[in-house]
Amino acid sequence: MQSPMRSGADNGFGGLWQLIFAAVLGGLVLLTQTVFIVPAGSVAVVTTLGKVTGAPRQPGANLKVPLAQNTSLFDVRTQVRPEQFSTLTKDLQVIQATATVKYAMKPAEAGRIYETIATDDQQIYPRVIQPSLLKALKSVFSQYELVTIATEWNSISELVQEKVAEELRKFDYVTVQGLDLTGLQIAEEYRAAIEQKQIAEQQLLRAQTEVLIAEQEAKRYQTLNSSLDDQVLYKLFLDKWDGQTSVVPALPGAAGGGNPVIVNGRR
C-alpha cells in the first residue's frame, strides 16, 4: 500500500517537470519570435507597433522584439516584367507591342516604400513601374509617325528606356536596368506602305551615291587636265617610249617651232 508521503512527493516532482517543460517551450516560442532570417536577395522592413523603425535589415539572422515588432520582406534582385501595350502614333495610327522592363528595387529605400506606396514587393510593379512605363510609351510614340516608328524601332526603344528612367527618378524607388520593345504589330496596309517607302529611300540613296561618284570623277579629270602642259606630256611620252618609234615630239620650247624629231631618217 502506497504511503500518503510518497504520493505527495511524486505529485511535487511531476508538477516541477511540467513547469520546466512549459518554461522550455515558452523559451523556444520566444526565441522564434525574437530571431528571424532574411534570405539572400532580400531586405526586411521592421515595424514597431506599426511604425517603420531603423534601416532595412540585411540577409542573415536578425533580432526583433517579440510581439511589438513585425517584419516585411522585399526582393531587391533584378525583376523582368513584360508589358503588352497599345498606343497611338503622331498620325493617329494604333500600334501594339510588348515592352519588357528590367528593374530592381533600391535596398535602402525599402522603408520609405513600405511607408508610402507598398507593403510588399508584389505591389511595386503595378504601383510604381507600370504607370511610369505606360506614361513613357505614350509620350514617346505620340511624337513619331508610324513609318518612322517602324524604320527606327531600335532608336525609339532607347528613347523609351530613357523616358521610363526619368519618370522613376522622380520617386527614386527603383533603378531601370534595361528595356526591350518587341512584337510590333501594325495594320497590313500600313506595313506595305512602309516597305514601299524603304525601297524608295534605298533607290534615292543609290542615285545620290552615283551622282556623288560622277561629280568626284569629273573633278579629278578637271584637275588632271589643268595640270597637263607640253612639258608634262613630253615627259609622259619619254617615260612610255620604247625606243623603236620613228617620230617623237619635239622638245617643248626648242627651236624649229615644235616640229617632230625624225629618228633613223624616217618620218
Backbone as CSV, one residue per row, in Angstrom:
resi,resn,N_x,N_y,N_z,CA_x,CA_y,CA_z,C_x,C_y,C_z
1,MET,0.854,-1.190,0.000,0.000,0.000,0.000,0.890,1.240,0.000
2,GLN,0.624,2.221,-0.937,1.471,3.408,-1.094,1.154,4.395,0.010
3,SER,2.225,4.935,0.620,2.039,5.874,1.718,1.627,7.233,1.186
4,PRO,0.893,8.018,2.005,0.498,9.368,1.581,1.700,10.254,1.322
5,MET,2.809,10.049,2.046,4.004,10.882,1.853,4.612,10.645,0.473
6,ARG,4.678,9.375,0.084,5.251,9.030,-1.225,4.418,9.613,-2.351
7,SER,3.131,9.572,-2.219,2.235,10.105,-3.256,2.395,11.606,-3.388
8,GLY,2.520,12.313,-2.288,2.705,13.773,-2.344,4.014,14.141,-3.008
9,ALA,5.078,13.362,-2.754,6.383,13.653,-3.368,6.330,13.477,-4.875
10,ASP,5.670,12.418,-5.318,5.551,12.180,-6.755,4.799,13.309,-7.432
11,ASN,3.743,13.763,-6.792,2.983,14.873,-7.377,3.826,16.135,-7.447
12,GLY,4.684,16.324,-6.452,5.549,17.504,-6.462,6.547,17.456,-7.599
13,PHE,7.206,16.304,-7.790,8.153,16.171,-8.901,7.459,16.306,-10.256
14,GLY,6.271,15.714,-10.365,5.540,15.821,-11.636,5.186,17.251,-11.977
15,GLY,4.775,17.997,-10.980,4.464,19.411,-11.216,5.693,20.204,-11.609
16,LEU,6.856,19.860,-11.015,8.107,20.556,-11.345,8.492,20.316,-12.803
17,TRP,8.402,19.047,-13.238,8.732,18.736,-14.639,7.795,19.453,-15.618
18,GLN,6.557,19.569,-15.238,5.609,20.287,-16.087,5.985,21.763,-16.199
19,LEU,6.425,22.332,-15.069,6.853,23.732,-15.101,8.096,23.918,-15.972
20,ILE,9.050,22.961,-15.827,10.268,23.038,-16.648,9.940,22.913,-18.134
21,PHE,9.076,21.957,-18.450,8.693,21.773,-19.855,8.000,23.017,-20.404
22,ALA,7.097,23.579,-19.596,6.394,24.793,-20.028,7.373,25.946,-20.223
23,ALA,8.378,26.041,-19.337,9.364,27.120,-19.456,10.213,26.964,-20.718
24,VAL,10.653,25.714,-20.984,11.447,25.455,-22.185,10.636,25.746,-23.433
25,LEU,9.395,25.296,-23.445,8.536,25.540,-24.597,8.305,27.031,-24.805
26,GLY,8.069,27.724,-23.708,7.896,29.171,-23.807,9.151,29.858,-24.318
27,GLY,10.322,29.350,-23.855,11.580,29.924,-24.323,11.782,29.722,-25.819
28,LEU,11.426,28.529,-26.300,11.563,28.258,-27.735,10.636,29.151,-28.549
29,VAL,9.400,29.300,-28.045,8.454,30.181,-28.749,8.969,31.615,-28.753
30,LEU,9.502,32.033,-27.611,10.049,33.388,-27.524,11.237,33.568,-28.462
31,LEU,12.070,32.505,-28.567,13.238,32.577,-29.454,12.808,32.698,-30.910
32,THR,11.796,31.944,-31.297,11.310,32.027,-32.683,10.693,33.388,-32.973
33,GLN,10.161,34.030,-31.936,9.603,35.366,-32.127,10.674,36.452,-32.089
34,THR,11.864,36.108,-31.601,12.941,37.097,-31.466,13.891,37.079,-32.654
35,VAL,14.216,35.894,-33.129,15.159,35.745,-34.236,14.394,35.495,-35.538
36,PHE,14.776,36.205,-36.595,14.186,35.953,-37.909,15.292,35.981,-38.956
37,ILE,15.083,35.262,-40.024,16.079,35.111,-41.093,15.634,35.896,-42.328
38,VAL,16.550,36.717,-42.839,16.316,37.420,-44.103,17.060,36.653,-45.198
39,PRO,16.348,36.109,-46.199,17.021,35.326,-47.241,17.868,36.199,-48.160
40,ALA,18.815,35.570,-48.852,19.671,36.287,-49.805,18.825,36.906,-50.899
41,GLY,19.226,38.111,-51.328,18.485,38.812,-52.374,17.291,39.579,-51.860
42,SER,17.171,39.696,-50.525,16.032,40.394,-49.933,16.508,41.313,-48.824
43,VAL,15.653,42.244,-48.433,15.835,43.030,-47.227,14.521,42.983,-46.456
44,ALA,14.585,43.273,-45.168,13.386,43.233,-44.328,13.147,44.602,-43.714
45,VAL,11.893,45.029,-43.743,11.487,46.254,-43.064,10.889,45.859,-41.723
46,VAL,11.381,46.467,-40.650,10.899,46.178,-39.303,9.987,47.314,-38.854
47,THR,8.812,46.948,-38.396,7.876,47.932,-37.857,7.666,47.664,-36.372
48,THR,7.661,48.738,-35.600,7.402,48.653,-34.162,6.054,49.293,-33.873
49,LEU,5.113,48.444,-33.480,3.743,48.900,-33.247,3.203,49.653,-34.461
50,GLY,3.521,49.131,-35.634,3.006,49.674,-36.883,3.841,50.759,-37.511
51,LYS,4.916,51.211,-36.872,5.753,52.283,-37.392,7.106,51.721,-37.829
52,VAL,7.563,52.151,-39.038,8.863,51.684,-39.537,9.963,52.214,-38.643
53,THR,10.827,51.313,-38.200,11.932,51.697,-37.315,13.248,51.129,-37.851
54,GLY,14.264,51.953,-37.851,15.596,51.501,-38.242,15.744,51.318,-39.741
55,ALA,16.975,50.998,-40.131,17.285,50.745,-41.532,16.809,49.358,-41.932
56,PRO,16.614,49.119,-43.230,16.215,47.770,-43.677,17.243,46.730,-43.234
57,ARG,16.766,45.594,-42.765,17.654,44.534,-42.299,18.215,43.758,-43.485
58,GLN,19.494,43.405,-43.381,20.209,42.728,-44.454,20.054,41.214,-44.339
59,PRO,20.411,40.456,-45.402,20.294,38.987,-45.356,21.076,38.376,-44.197
60,GLY,20.493,37.335,-43.590,21.110,36.656,-42.466,20.185,36.652,-41.266
61,ALA,20.728,36.294,-40.109,19.950,36.250,-38.875,19.829,37.646,-38.278
62,ASN,18.629,38.006,-37.851,18.362,39.314,-37.275,17.482,39.138,-36.036
63,LEU,17.496,40.167,-35.196,16.715,40.138,-33.964,15.590,41.168,-34.014
64,LYS,14.508,40.862,-33.320,13.397,41.798,-33.166,12.769,41.595,-31.799
65,VAL,11.961,42.568,-31.408,11.276,42.486,-30.123,9.989,41.683,-30.306
66,PRO,9.831,40.587,-29.577,8.625,39.758,-29.751,7.349,40.563,-29.485
67,LEU,6.339,40.242,-30.234,5.011,40.817,-30.108,4.945,42.295,-30.516
68,ALA,5.983,43.072,-30.222,5.944,44.504,-30.518,6.387,44.820,-31.942
69,GLN,7.235,43.954,-32.504,7.782,44.238,-33.832,7.368,43.164,-34.841
70,ASN,7.142,43.626,-36.080,6.838,42.729,-37.195,7.790,43.020,-38.348
71,THR,7.889,42.063,-39.275,8.801,42.228,-40.415,8.066,42.016,-41.730
72,SER,8.557,42.717,-42.771,8.040,42.549,-44.133,9.230,42.437,-45.073
73,LEU,9.245,41.408,-45.911,10.361,41.161,-46.818,10.132,41.845,-48.162
74,PHE,11.248,42.352,-48.746,11.228,42.952,-50.076,12.351,42.337,-50.902
75,ASP,12.027,41.880,-52.093,13.011,41.304,-53.009,13.750,42.433,-53.719
76,VAL,15.075,42.461,-53.632,15.863,43.525,-54.263,16.640,43.007,-55.471
77,ARG,16.368,41.783,-55.916,17.013,41.256,-57.107,16.379,41.846,-58.360
78,THR,17.057,41.708,-59.510,16.536,42.229,-60.771,15.254,41.503,-61.160
79,GLN,14.245,42.280,-61.469,12.959,41.745,-61.886,12.775,41.990,-63.382
80,VAL,12.161,41.047,-64.078,11.893,41.165,-65.517,10.389,41.006,-65.725
81,ARG,9.760,42.062,-66.250,8.313,42.033,-66.417,7.943,42.471,-67.834
82,PRO,7.266,41.611,-68.606,6.777,42.031,-69.921,5.431,42.745,-69.783
83,GLU,5.254,43.774,-70.573,4.018,44.558,-70.537,3.511,44.742,-71.970
84,GLN,2.378,44.133,-72.278,1.751,44.334,-73.588,0.981,45.652,-73.569
85,PHE,1.166,46.435,-74.617,0.534,47.745,-74.636,0.069,48.094,-76.048
86,SER,-0.824,49.049,-76.127,-1.244,49.639,-77.403,-1.329,51.139,-77.202
87,THR,-0.927,51.891,-78.221,-0.924,53.341,-78.119,-1.074,53.962,-79.498
88,LEU,-1.252,55.278,-79.539,-1.438,55.994,-80.799,-0.134,56.667,-81.212
89,THR,0.085,56.709,-82.530,1.241,57.405,-83.074,0.867,58.859,-83.376
90,LYS,1.833,59.614,-83.864,1.585,61.023,-84.186,0.522,61.173,-85.266
91,ASP,0.499,60.245,-86.238,-0.523,60.285,-87.290,-1.754,59.463,-86.921
92,LEU,-1.955,59.246,-85.609,-3.163,58.624,-85.058,-3.378,57.195,-85.542
93,GLN,-2.279,56.457,-85.683,-2.367,55.037,-86.008,-2.125,54.217,-84.741
94,VAL,-2.856,53.119,-84.613,-2.735,52.277,-83.433,-1.625,51.249,-83.644
95,ILE,-0.730,51.150,-82.674,0.303,50.120,-82.710,0.201,49.289,-81.432
96,GLN,0.625,48.051,-81.537,0.669,47.155,-80.391,2.054,46.518,-80.325
97,ALA,2.551,46.347,-79.118,3.877,45.742,-78.943,4.004,45.276,-77.499
98,THR,5.189,44.756,-77.182,5.484,44.298,-75.829,6.727,45.017,-75.321
99,ALA,6.611,45.620,-74.159,7.750,46.278,-73.513,8.188,45.426,-72.327
100,THR,9.403,44.925,-72.377,9.944,44.111,-71.285,10.936,44.964,-70.499
101,VAL,10.569,45.299,-69.282,11.392,46.190,-68.463,12.127,45.384,-67.397
102,LYS,13.398,45.738,-67.202,14.226,45.107,-66.169,14.531,46.171,-65.112
103,TYR,14.190,45.864,-63.877,14.353,46.854,-62.819,14.716,46.158,-61.515
104,ALA,15.181,46.946,-60.575,15.500,46.425,-59.235,15.171,47.495,-58.207
105,MET,14.584,47.078,-57.109,14.277,47.995,-56.023,15.560,48.384,-55.305
106,LYS,15.655,49.640,-54.905,16.814,50.099,-54.156,16.687,49.620,-52.706
107,PRO,17.640,48.829,-52.212,17.514,48.275,-50.861,17.318,49.333,-49.783
108,ALA,18.030,50.448,-49.905,17.963,51.479,-48.872,16.600,52.160,-48.819
109,GLU,15.798,52.015,-49.893,14.502,52.690,-49.955,13.351,51.802,-49.511
110,ALA,13.641,50.616,-48.986,12.570,49.680,-48.620,11.632,50.274,-47.566
111,GLY,12.208,50.948,-46.564,11.379,51.536,-45.525,10.461,52.619,-46.060
112,ARG,10.987,53.465,-46.913,10.167,54.539,-47.492,9.080,53.970,-48.395
113,ILE,9.411,52.907,-49.142,8.403,52.263,-49.993,7.274,51.700,-49.127
114,TYR,7.653,51.055,-48.018,6.638,50.484,-47.129,5.724,51.576,-46.570
115,GLU,6.298,52.711,-46.237,5.522,53.790,-45.626,4.613,54.505,-46.626
116,THR,5.036,54.580,-47.890,4.335,55.462,-48.819,3.558,54.762,-49.922
117,ILE,3.972,53.541,-50.336,3.339,53.031,-51.543,3.039,51.542,-51.553
118,ALA,3.834,50.703,-50.884,3.630,49.252,-50.989,4.107,48.560,-49.731
119,THR,3.305,47.620,-49.239,3.687,46.873,-48.045,4.382,45.554,-48.368
120,ASP,4.489,45.217,-49.656,5.285,44.054,-50.080,5.735,44.288,-51.509
121,ASP,6.737,43.507,-51.953,7.341,43.770,-53.262,6.433,43.421,-54.438
122,GLN,5.377,42.675,-54.220,4.453,42.357,-55.303,3.659,43.576,-55.751
123,GLN,3.606,44.592,-54.910,2.839,45.798,-55.239,3.678,46.852,-55.952
124,ILE,4.994,46.628,-56.026,5.873,47.648,-56.596,5.617,47.833,-58.087
125,TYR,5.513,46.728,-58.834,5.333,46.877,-60.281,4.025,47.600,-60.628
126,PRO,2.860,47.151,-60.154,1.632,47.837,-60.546,1.514,49.257,-60.023
127,ARG,2.181,49.572,-58.925,2.024,50.893,-58.333,3.131,51.875,-58.696
128,VAL,4.300,51.351,-59.092,5.436,52.220,-59.396,5.874,52.096,-60.850
129,ILE,6.205,50.877,-61.279,6.798,50.669,-62.606,5.768,50.847,-63.714
130,GLN,4.657,50.161,-63.626,3.679,50.137,-64.712,3.163,51.528,-65.089
131,PRO,2.745,52.357,-64.128,2.270,53.694,-64.521,3.331,54.524,-65.236
132,SER,4.555,54.477,-64.750,5.635,55.242,-65.393,5.952,54.691,-66.771
133,LEU,5.913,53.360,-66.914,6.205,52.740,-68.202,5.162,53.135,-69.247
134,LEU,3.894,53.021,-68.908,2.832,53.353,-69.860,2.841,54.841,-70.209
135,LYS,3.153,55.678,-69.236,3.242,57.116,-69.497,4.374,57.418,-70.472
136,ALA,5.510,56.755,-70.280,6.658,56.973,-71.168,6.376,56.473,-72.576
137,LEU,5.746,55.309,-72.694,5.409,54.766,-74.013,4.490,55.714,-74.778
138,LYS,3.470,56.208,-74.118,2.537,57.130,-74.759,3.238,58.423,-75.153
139,SER,4.099,58.935,-74.278,4.790,60.194,-74.545,5.721,60.089,-75.746
140,VAL,6.468,58.986,-75.851,7.455,58.841,-76.938,6.771,58.552,-78.272
141,PHE,5.874,57.572,-78.307,5.277,57.166,-79.579,4.366,58.239,-80.169
142,SER,3.822,59.108,-79.343,2.964,60.177,-79.862,3.751,61.241,-80.613
143,GLN,5.085,61.188,-80.538,5.923,62.174,-81.223,6.314,61.742,-82.635
144,TYR,6.037,60.481,-83.004,6.511,59.951,-84.284,5.356,59.372,-85.099
145,GLU,5.502,59.494,-86.415,4.547,58.840,-87.306,4.868,57.353,-87.396
146,LEU,3.885,56.609,-87.870,4.010,55.152,-87.887,5.216,54.692,-88.716
147,VAL,5.437,55.331,-89.847,6.546,54.935,-90.724,7.881,55.105,-89.998
148,THR,8.030,56.207,-89.303,9.270,56.463,-88.567,9.462,55.436,-87.456
149,ILE,8.385,55.095,-86.774,8.467,54.118,-85.683,8.931,52.762,-86.211
150,ALA,8.383,52.352,-87.347,8.726,51.043,-87.898,10.168,50.994,-88.400
151,THR,10.662,52.095,-88.928,12.010,52.097,-89.509,13.094,52.443,-88.495
152,GLU,12.733,53.058,-87.381,13.720,53.454,-86.371,13.364,52.845,-85.012
153,TRP,12.972,51.591,-85.046,12.474,50.902,-83.859,13.516,50.847,-82.747
154,ASN,14.754,50.545,-83.077,15.795,50.410,-82.053,16.087,51.741,-81.369
155,SER,16.154,52.804,-82.152,16.418,54.125,-81.574,15.286,54.562,-80.653
156,ILE,14.055,54.296,-81.078,12.905,54.679,-80.262,12.870,53.862,-78.977
157,SER,13.298,52.601,-79.029,13.365,51.776,-77.824,14.294,52.401,-76.794
158,GLU,15.407,52.951,-77.228,16.338,53.614,-76.315,15.707,54.865,-75.712
159,LEU,14.941,55.592,-76.524,14.270,56.790,-76.010,13.245,56.432,-74.936
160,VAL,12.518,55.333,-75.145,11.532,54.895,-74.158,12.227,54.547,-72.846
161,GLN,13.340,53.825,-72.926,14.064,53.462,-71.705,14.513,54.705,-70.946
162,GLU,15.037,55.699,-71.669,15.473,56.931,-71.016,14.292,57.647,-70.373
163,LYS,13.148,57.633,-71.048,11.963,58.302,-70.514,11.443,57.591,-69.273
164,VAL,11.427,56.259,-69.275,10.989,55.498,-68.105,11.905,55.776,-66.919
165,ALA,13.216,55.752,-67.167,14.177,56.023,-66.097,13.981,57.433,-65.543
166,GLU,13.694,58.379,-66.432,13.461,59.762,-65.998,12.224,59.853,-65.105
167,GLU,11.154,59.152,-65.486,9.931,59.172,-64.678,10.168,58.550,-63.304
168,LEU,10.902,57.439,-63.264,11.108,56.744,-61.997,12.091,57.475,-61.083
169,ARG,12.962,58.289,-61.669,13.879,59.074,-60.837,13.139,60.100,-59.979
170,LYS,11.922,60.440,-60.390,11.138,61.387,-59.604,10.786,60.807,-58.241
171,PHE,10.645,59.477,-58.181,10.304,58.816,-56.922,11.539,58.215,-56.247
172,ASP,12.522,57.811,-57.038,13.779,57.259,-56.532,13.575,55.973,-55.742
173,TYR,12.599,55.150,-56.181,12.357,53.867,-55.521,13.170,52.738,-56.148
174,VAL,13.302,52.755,-57.480,13.918,51.640,-58.196,14.902,52.168,-59.225
175,THR,15.725,51.272,-59.769,16.620,51.593,-60.877,16.206,50.766,-62.088
176,VAL,16.163,51.402,-63.262,15.842,50.712,-64.515,17.145,50.194,-65.106
177,GLN,17.216,48.884,-65.346,18.441,48.269,-65.850,18.358,47.914,-67.333
178,GLY,17.196,48.018,-67.921,17.063,47.730,-69.345,15.608,47.697,-69.755
179,LEU,15.380,47.894,-71.055,14.024,47.831,-71.593,14.110,47.388,-73.047
180,ASP,13.303,46.390,-73.413,13.275,45.877,-74.778,11.862,46.014,-75.337
181,LEU,11.774,46.508,-76.564,10.491,46.586,-77.264,10.479,45.518,-78.351
182,THR,9.481,44.661,-78.337,9.387,43.570,-79.306,7.951,43.412,-79.778
183,GLY,7.793,42.645,-80.872,6.466,42.245,-81.332,5.614,43.381,-81.843
184,LEU,6.213,44.318,-82.590,5.427,45.425,-83.138,4.357,44.896,-84.086
185,GLN,3.121,45.317,-83.885,2.003,44.919,-84.730,1.322,46.167,-85.273
186,ILE,1.196,46.214,-86.615,0.520,47.317,-87.277,-0.368,46.746,-88.369
187,ALA,-1.284,47.575,-88.869,-2.195,47.133,-89.918,-1.418,46.754,-91.174
188,GLU,-1.895,45.750,-91.911,-1.187,45.211,-93.064,-0.993,46.256,-94.157
189,GLU,-2.004,47.116,-94.384,-1.876,48.113,-95.448,-0.773,49.125,-95.144
190,TYR,-0.590,49.444,-93.868,0.465,50.374,-93.499,1.828,49.690,-93.568
191,ARG,1.874,48.398,-93.313,3.130,47.674,-93.447,3.619,47.702,-94.899
192,ALA,2.697,47.513,-95.854,3.067,47.568,-97.272,3.559,48.962,-97.643
193,ALA,2.895,49.999,-97.127,3.323,51.374,-97.422,4.717,51.643,-96.870
194,ILE,5.006,51.111,-95.693,6.327,51.288,-95.081,7.396,50.606,-95.924
195,GLU,7.109,49.416,-96.415,8.077,48.708,-97.255,8.353,49.475,-98.535
196,GLN,7.310,50.047,-99.148,7.493,50.833,-100.355,8.346,52.068,-100.081
197,LYS,8.117,52.696,-98.943,8.917,53.876,-98.596,10.376,53.487,-98.400
198,GLN,10.629,52.363,-97.764,12.005,51.917,-97.560,12.697,51.652,-98.890
199,ILE,11.982,51.022,-99.835,12.552,50.769,-101.159,12.875,52.071,-101.866
200,ALA,11.939,53.038,-101.791,12.160,54.327,-102.437,13.358,55.055,-101.830
201,GLU,13.499,54.993,-100.508,14.634,55.644,-99.854,15.951,54.992,-100.255
202,GLN,15.970,53.672,-100.406,17.180,52.989,-100.837,17.555,53.372,-102.266
203,GLN,16.546,53.463,-103.149,16.806,53.865,-104.525,17.329,55.294,-104.580
204,LEU,16.735,56.184,-103.770,17.204,57.564,-103.744,18.635,57.640,-103.249
205,LEU,18.964,56.870,-102.225,20.324,56.867,-101.698,21.309,56.350,-102.736
206,ARG,20.915,55.307,-103.487,21.787,54.773,-104.529,22.036,55.817,-105.619
207,ALA,20.959,56.519,-106.018,21.097,57.543,-107.054,21.989,58.687,-106.571
208,GLN,21.817,59.108,-105.319,22.655,60.179,-104.780,24.114,59.750,-104.714
209,THR,24.358,58.497,-104.397,25.726,57.988,-104.347,26.359,57.993,-105.732
210,GLU,25.596,57.572,-106.746,26.110,57.564,-108.117,26.417,58.971,-108.600
211,VAL,25.570,59.942,-108.272,25.816,61.335,-108.649,27.080,61.853,-107.979
212,LEU,27.255,61.518,-106.703,28.447,61.958,-105.984,29.708,61.372,-106.595
213,ILE,29.667,60.095,-106.969,30.832,59.463,-107.605,31.149,60.142,-108.932
214,ALA,30.106,60.414,-109.729,30.310,61.080,-111.027,30.917,62.466,-110.841
215,GLU,30.450,63.211,-109.841,30.997,64.540,-109.593,32.461,64.459,-109.179
216,GLN,32.798,63.479,-108.373,34.190,63.320,-107.956,35.085,62.950,-109.132
217,GLU,34.588,62.090,-110.025,35.355,61.728,-111.225,35.568,62.944,-112.116
218,ALA,34.518,63.754,-112.280,34.638,64.950,-113.122,35.669,65.916,-112.545
219,LYS,35.663,66.096,-111.221,36.633,66.977,-110.594,38.046,66.436,-110.760
220,ARG,38.188,65.118,-110.681,39.516,64.523,-110.833,40.065,64.747,-112.237
221,TYR,39.229,64.530,-113.264,39.668,64.754,-114.647,39.935,66.228,-114.910
222,GLN,39.124,67.098,-114.306,39.335,68.530,-114.489,40.680,68.947,-113.906
223,THR,40.991,68.427,-112.719,42.276,68.732,-112.092,43.424,68.189,-112.921
224,LEU,43.255,66.976,-113.459,44.306,66.370,-114.277,44.535,67.166,-115.560
225,ASN,43.467,67.587,-116.203,43.600,68.350,-117.451,44.258,69.701,-117.224
226,SER,43.929,70.346,-116.126,44.510,71.666,-115.855,45.997,71.579,-115.530
227,SER,46.449,70.409,-115.092,47.862,70.260,-114.734,48.720,69.775,-115.899
228,LEU,48.105,69.386,-117.021,48.872,68.883,-118.169,49.315,70.039,-119.057
229,ASP,50.610,70.199,-119.291,51.150,71.145,-120.267,52.081,70.373,-121.199
230,ASP,52.723,71.085,-122.129,53.563,70.409,-123.128,54.719,69.653,-122.481
231,GLN,55.333,70.261,-121.458,56.478,69.595,-120.840,56.051,68.320,-120.111
232,VAL,54.916,68.381,-119.465,54.434,67.190,-118.770,54.111,66.090,-119.764
233,LEU,53.439,66.458,-120.876,53.107,65.471,-121.897,54.362,64.875,-122.519
234,TYR,55.389,65.735,-122.743,56.638,65.234,-123.311,57.310,64.243,-122.353
235,LYS,57.292,64.582,-121.070,57.870,63.690,-120.072,57.115,62.356,-120.034
236,LEU,55.784,62.408,-120.086,54.997,61.181,-120.099,55.307,60.335,-121.330
237,PHE,55.515,61.016,-122.504,55.848,60.271,-123.717,57.194,59.565,-123.572
238,LEU,58.184,60.301,-123.050,59.507,59.704,-122.919,59.485,58.534,-121.944
239,ASP,58.681,58.659,-120.886,58.593,57.561,-119.932,58.024,56.307,-120.574
240,LYS,57.138,56.472,-121.528,56.495,55.334,-122.170,57.177,54.925,-123.489
241,TRP,58.126,55.739,-123.990,58.726,55.471,-125.306,59.577,54.215,-125.233
242,ASP,59.398,53.329,-126.235,60.120,52.062,-126.269,61.414,52.134,-127.071
243,GLY,61.741,53.325,-127.617,62.969,53.486,-128.396,62.859,53.015,-129.826
244,GLN,61.731,52.509,-130.281,61.553,51.986,-131.628,60.714,52.920,-132.496
245,THR,59.971,53.794,-131.892,59.115,54.697,-132.666,59.977,55.641,-133.488
246,SER,59.607,55.849,-134.793,60.427,56.634,-135.713,60.298,58.118,-135.470
247,VAL,59.164,58.605,-135.052,58.935,60.040,-134.888,58.532,60.300,-133.452
248,VAL,59.194,61.256,-132.843,58.861,61.648,-131.470,58.568,63.133,-131.473
249,PRO,57.805,63.620,-130.531,57.518,65.056,-130.487,58.779,65.851,-130.228
250,ALA,58.754,67.084,-130.677,59.876,67.977,-130.414,59.851,68.410,-128.961
251,LEU,61.006,68.726,-128.411,61.104,69.188,-127.036,60.387,70.527,-126.914
252,PRO,59.507,70.666,-125.994,58.777,71.931,-125.835,59.739,73.081,-125.601
253,GLY,59.523,74.190,-126.361,60.366,75.371,-126.220,61.615,75.326,-127.065
254,ALA,61.850,74.224,-127.820,63.057,74.135,-128.643,62.843,74.889,-129.949
255,ALA,63.966,75.239,-130.632,63.902,75.931,-131.923,63.311,75.014,-132.973
256,GLY,62.657,75.599,-133.923,62.071,74.805,-135.002,60.576,74.741,-134.925
257,GLY,60.006,75.543,-133.951,58.551,75.638,-133.931,57.855,74.388,-133.465
258,GLY,58.568,73.539,-132.817,57.911,72.372,-132.263,57.643,71.300,-133.285
259,ASN,58.474,71.271,-134.391,58.290,70.194,-135.380,58.758,68.863,-134.791
260,PRO,58.162,67.785,-135.251,58.547,66.463,-134.731,60.002,66.161,-135.067
261,VAL,60.622,65.403,-134.203,62.002,64.970,-134.422,61.984,63.636,-135.177
262,ILE,62.868,63.590,-136.264,62.932,62.389,-137.088,64.033,61.479,-136.548
263,VAL,63.668,60.245,-136.278,64.624,59.281,-135.771,64.885,58.244,-136.866
264,ASN,66.189,57.886,-137.118,66.581,56.874,-138.115,66.212,57.313,-139.529
265,GLY,66.105,58.614,-139.757,65.864,59.100,-141.110,64.476,58.852,-141.582
266,ARG,63.537,58.553,-140.708,62.162,58.290,-141.156,61.224,59.316,-140.566
267,ARG,60.142,59.587,-141.329,59.071,60.426,-140.806,57.914,59.539,-140.450
